[in-house]
Amino acid sequence: MEAAAAPTRGARRRVSSPPGSRGENSPPERKVYMDYNATTPLEPEVIQAMTVAMREAWGNPSSPYPAGRKAKDIISAARESLAKMIGGKPQDIIFTSGGTESNNLVIRSVLRHFRQVHTSEGATPHFVTCTVEHDSIRLPLEHLVEEQVAVTFVPVSTVNGQAEADDILAAVRPATCLVTVMLANNETGIIMPIPELSRRVAALNQQRAASGLPAVLLHTDAAQALGKRRVDVRDLGVDFLTIVGHKFYGPRIGALYVRGLGERTPLYPMLFGGGQERSFRPGTENTPMIAGLGKAAELVMENCEAYEAHMRAIRDYLEERLVAEFGKKKIHFNSQFPGTERLCNTCNFSFGGPQLQGRLVLARCRTLTASVGAACHTDRGDLPSPVLLSCGIPVDVARNALRLSVGRSTTRAEVDLVVQDLKQAVALLEGRA
């Protein structure tokens, strides 16, 4: 199927229908994008900021002449904007290539720090995480097991879909050096109890200090939460926080927040070179992308409440329309756990029926552009999502799952189009069309 065009404010481009879906001379189908948890288009203001940087700030930021100084000033302003977006300090922000690098940088830094501090004790470093983390957390930790590192993957609750603080704390050992739990899940939208977890870890660290044990550091991957809700590191109480630009209408680079970088919280480079980013992440800075990331953060600061209210209203309308068209017995919402908060834009649901596997439904949609789960799991074929299974969703229900995630410009009219598109796709699969 031909890929849908990137959605823009105000209008969506029309693209051709897949060959054979309708007559070759039929008018093109309108595409509606509902996969904003996978990626988002660049805001026009972001494109403008990047364009200006490419034209006017092309100099090396380390150079003393005007073009270099302008590039350096743009980078400093972007760092300030990112810090304000998350309630942190500019000096605690390091630019990276994206979420995967940021997450790996945290894991490798904490491991190196533990081994340097406890080299004579022969202790095996231990990490704690949960079973619904992004692959950029799960896979590095699984790889570390091969290096004689201990890792505990704590199951999320089947009652609320969360990694509960009691369960995380119960997994901590004397040699535990890092707890890493995402802020919001990319498939279910479930918000994890990071503030509670940080308070519990802080209290535990006081006890550990009295016993001569190392402090447990806390990291959260905030990729999915930023731009959809207020994120403040002071409230979260974390030592590390991962930022991913393309999840909040910015470019495909990222950043890492480190509380008290280099003083309170350790960070060690994975790369070595010219000393940029205070040598924590060397390499000549990508000024245009950083400019875009800064502008995207600025827009979030200015408009987050409006973004959140709009997306919540559209998501709720989507779920109302699904129930109205298909009935409560036909629809199973996979992340509506009682009393549990979820992202304002995310709707994960399944149609009931053996023929209605998520991939088959999407393949027969003419309008909807969406996914069955995380974009990084597109090679799983018809296997159900491990995230949904971890949350206690039955295999037959999880196999039928669709993840629809709305965006800042999604409209009710587009929701109506999508619901009708799903209706015709289901009818085709059930032999009623």
Secondary structure, DSSP 8 states (H G I E B T S, - for coil): --------SS---B----TTSS-TTS---B-EE-BTTT-----HHHHHHHHHHHHH--S-TT-SSHHHHHHHHHHHHHHHHHHHHHT--GGGEEEES-HHHHHHHHHHHHHHHHHHHTTTTT---EEEEETT--HHHHHHHHHHHTTT-EEEEE---TTTSS--HHHHHHH--TTEEEEE--SB-TTT-BB--HHHHHHHHHHHHHHHHHTT----EEEEE-TTTBTTB---HHHHT-SEEEEEGGGTTS-S-EEEEETTBTTTB----SS-SS-GGGGTS-S---HHHHHHHHHHHHHHHHHHHHHHHHHHHHHHHHHHHHHHHH-TTTEEETT--TT--B-TTEEEEEE-STT--HHHHHHT-SSEE-BSS-GGGGGGTT---HHHHHTT--HHHHTTEEEEE--TT--HHHHHHHHHHHHHHHHHHTT--
